[in-house]
Amino acid sequence: MGRFSTPWGAQEMSRFPAEPREQLQAWDAADAYLLSHLAEQGTDLSGEVVAVGDRWGALVTGLAEFGPTQISDSHLGRQATLANLRRNAPDARVRLLSTRDDPPPRVDVLLVRVPKSLALLEDQLHRLAPAVHAGTVVVGAGMVSEVHTSTLRLFERILGPTRTSLAVRKARLILCTPDPDLAPGPSPWPLRYALPDGIGAMSGRTVTNHAGVFCADRLDIGTRFLLEHLPERVGPDRVVDLGCGNGVVGTAAAVANPASDVLFVDESHQAVASAEATFRDNAAPGTEAEFLVGDALSAVPPGSADLVLNNPPFHAHRATSDSAARRMFGGAREALRPGGELWVVGNRHLGYHVRLRRLFGACDVVAANPKFVVLRAVKR
């Protein structure tokens, strides 16, 4: 928990889930700079205010009295926003949308926290462009390391002339003047591509990636290594693709054995949409699957899974963190039935085997190369 001072009062803010040992605050200098700019400029906030990519709710919580709309890809970010609003502005009328929802038809103030993914920014600007008018105030914000020439070009190409502010506390603003006569064309997302051969059941098949999904234009090498070493037949079982991304791993399990019942889980709305598209394009008719946007396996009944497949992330935005992996491994152990298995692929240097041995009592090395290792842990 931390205290975030804004021009409209101080807010008690936290991330979700809370990670006391990491002490990562729920805002940064870019959030503070953006809110201060709005106040200093006397920006009219009486119309439709939309905050895109508001990571933990710092923007909409600070502006809660104006009834803003938040558009976020992150389930964890939404849960943090809900908690921060309950704590600081319980009566505020803040609307929370995902990146898969239709945006408001008209936007008078558009606030954009620059995401890590340039593709996600591109897609969201395309989706919002029809709602932006000549009088819309458009302000982006990011840390200096997040704002690049390519970032500014996207704003210019899709919305209108763009410039940047001076840097303050290593944060920078993006100031864009909408041009209603621009014709940026359609968004190039989602992207579909064919997988390589030699990766088991998914060899040569096509996957779908919505903007913002990790390695959207190619198969990442960690996932490829896991696919190369999955058992040829999986099931008939309840299989969970945990942190599913574009769903290629869970779909491989479904293709290898259509009797499997596969659950795809990710905290990203874009990822789950990608996984559903990938599954629909490749799975045999009648193959069962569920798609869940959530926090690891917190919504999965204990003892209900036979196999969990996992390629955990090790970054929280730009901070290196093992918090996601810890939640995933602990949730997998809870969700597995006795005798059920967790298969994990990860960079060798992350040492996942140590945590898996603590949780499960033992783990086996299925395969290893100089960069990655595939581990298998069985619930006793």
URNOR-V942383 format. One record per residue. N is the residue number from 1. RES is the residue in three letters. BURIAL is 1 if it has 24 or more other ideal C-beta (glycine too) atoms within 12 Angstrom, else 0. Layout:
n,res,burial
N,RES,BURIAL
N,RES,BURIAL
This chain:
n,res,burial
1,MET,0
2,GLY,0
3,ARG,0
4,PHE,1
5,SER,0
6,THR,1
7,PRO,1
8,TRP,1
9,GLY,0
10,ALA,0
11,GLN,1
12,GLU,1
13,MET,1
14,SER,1
15,ARG,1
16,PHE,1
17,PRO,1
18,ALA,0
19,GLU,0
20,PRO,0
21,ARG,0
22,GLU,0
23,GLN,0
24,LEU,1
25,GLN,1
26,ALA,1
27,TRP,1
28,ASP,1
29,ALA,1
30,ALA,1
31,ASP,1
32,ALA,1
33,TYR,1
34,LEU,1
35,LEU,1
36,SER,1
37,HIS,1
38,LEU,1
39,ALA,0
40,GLU,0
41,GLN,0
42,GLY,0
43,THR,1
44,ASP,0
45,LEU,1
46,SER,0
47,GLY,0
48,GLU,1
49,VAL,1
50,VAL,1
51,ALA,1
52,VAL,1
53,GLY,1
54,ASP,1
55,ARG,1
56,TRP,1
57,GLY,1
58,ALA,1
59,LEU,1
60,VAL,1
61,THR,1
62,GLY,1
63,LEU,1
64,ALA,1
65,GLU,0
66,PHE,1
67,GLY,1
68,PRO,1
69,THR,1
70,GLN,1
71,ILE,1
72,SER,1
73,ASP,1
74,SER,1
75,HIS,1
76,LEU,1
77,GLY,1
78,ARG,1
79,GLN,1
80,ALA,1
81,THR,1
82,LEU,1
83,ALA,1
84,ASN,1
85,LEU,1
86,ARG,0
87,ARG,1
88,ASN,1
89,ALA,1
90,PRO,0
91,ASP,0
92,ALA,1
93,ARG,0
94,VAL,1
95,ARG,1
96,LEU,1
97,LEU,1
98,SER,1
99,THR,1
100,ARG,1
101,ASP,1
102,ASP,0
103,PRO,1
104,PRO,1
105,PRO,0
106,ARG,0
107,VAL,1
108,ASP,1
109,VAL,1
110,LEU,1
111,LEU,1
112,VAL,1
113,ARG,1
114,VAL,1
115,PRO,1
116,LYS,1
117,SER,1
118,LEU,1
119,ALA,1
120,LEU,1
121,LEU,1
122,GLU,1
123,ASP,1
124,GLN,1
125,LEU,1
126,HIS,1
127,ARG,1
128,LEU,1
129,ALA,1
130,PRO,1
131,ALA,1
132,VAL,1
133,HIS,1
134,ALA,0
135,GLY,0
136,THR,1
137,VAL,1
138,VAL,1
139,VAL,1
140,GLY,1
141,ALA,1
142,GLY,1
143,MET,1
144,VAL,1
145,SER,0
146,GLU,1
147,VAL,1
148,HIS,0
149,THR,0
150,SER,0
151,THR,1
152,LEU,1
153,ARG,0
154,LEU,1
155,PHE,1
156,GLU,1
157,ARG,1
158,ILE,1
159,LEU,1
160,GLY,1
161,PRO,0
162,THR,1
163,ARG,0
164,THR,1
165,SER,1
166,LEU,0
167,ALA,0
168,VAL,0
169,ARG,0
170,LYS,0
171,ALA,1
172,ARG,1
173,LEU,1
174,ILE,1
175,LEU,1
176,CYS,1
177,THR,0
178,PRO,1
179,ASP,0
180,PRO,0
181,ASP,0
182,LEU,0
183,ALA,0
184,PRO,1
185,GLY,0
186,PRO,0
187,SER,1
188,PRO,0
189,TRP,1
190,PRO,1
191,LEU,1
192,ARG,0
193,TYR,0
194,ALA,0
195,LEU,1
196,PRO,0
197,ASP,0
198,GLY,0
199,ILE,1
200,GLY,1
201,ALA,1
202,MET,1
203,SER,0
204,GLY,0
205,ARG,1
206,THR,1
207,VAL,1
208,THR,1
209,ASN,1
210,HIS,1
211,ALA,1
212,GLY,1
213,VAL,1
214,PHE,1
215,CYS,1
216,ALA,1
217,ASP,0
218,ARG,0
219,LEU,1
220,ASP,1
221,ILE,0
222,GLY,1
223,THR,1
224,ARG,1
225,PHE,1
226,LEU,1
227,LEU,1
228,GLU,1
229,HIS,1
230,LEU,1
231,PRO,1
232,GLU,0
233,ARG,0
234,VAL,1
235,GLY,1
236,PRO,0
237,ASP,1
238,ARG,1
239,VAL,1
240,VAL,1
241,ASP,1
242,LEU,1
243,GLY,1
244,CYS,1
245,GLY,1
246,ASN,1
247,GLY,1
248,VAL,1
249,VAL,1
250,GLY,1
251,THR,1
252,ALA,1
253,ALA,1
254,ALA,1
255,VAL,1
256,ALA,1
257,ASN,1
258,PRO,1
259,ALA,0
260,SER,1
261,ASP,1
262,VAL,1
263,LEU,1
264,PHE,1
265,VAL,1
266,ASP,1
267,GLU,1
268,SER,1
269,HIS,1
270,GLN,1
271,ALA,1
272,VAL,1
273,ALA,1
274,SER,1
275,ALA,1
276,GLU,1
277,ALA,1
278,THR,1
279,PHE,1
280,ARG,0
281,ASP,1
282,ASN,1
283,ALA,1
284,ALA,0
285,PRO,0
286,GLY,0
287,THR,1
288,GLU,1
289,ALA,1
290,GLU,1
291,PHE,1
292,LEU,1
293,VAL,1
294,GLY,1
295,ASP,1
296,ALA,1
297,LEU,1
298,SER,1
299,ALA,0
300,VAL,1
301,PRO,0
302,PRO,0
303,GLY,0
304,SER,1
305,ALA,1
306,ASP,1
307,LEU,1
308,VAL,1
309,LEU,1
310,ASN,1
311,ASN,1
312,PRO,1
313,PRO,1
314,PHE,1
315,HIS,0
316,ALA,1
317,HIS,1
318,ARG,0
319,ALA,0
320,THR,0
321,SER,0
322,ASP,1
323,SER,1
324,ALA,1
325,ALA,1
326,ARG,1
327,ARG,1
328,MET,1
329,PHE,1
330,GLY,1
331,GLY,1
332,ALA,1
333,ARG,1
334,GLU,1
335,ALA,1
336,LEU,1
337,ARG,1
338,PRO,0
339,GLY,0
340,GLY,1
341,GLU,1
342,LEU,1
343,TRP,1
344,VAL,1
345,VAL,1
346,GLY,1
347,ASN,1
348,ARG,0
349,HIS,0
350,LEU,1
351,GLY,0
352,TYR,1
353,HIS,1
354,VAL,0
355,ARG,1
356,LEU,1
357,ARG,0
358,ARG,0
359,LEU,1
360,PHE,1
361,GLY,0
362,ALA,0
363,CYS,1
364,ASP,0
365,VAL,0
366,VAL,1
367,ALA,1
368,ALA,0
369,ASN,0
370,PRO,0
371,LYS,0
372,PHE,1
373,VAL,1
374,VAL,1
375,LEU,1
376,ARG,1
377,ALA,1
378,VAL,1
379,LYS,1
380,ARG,0
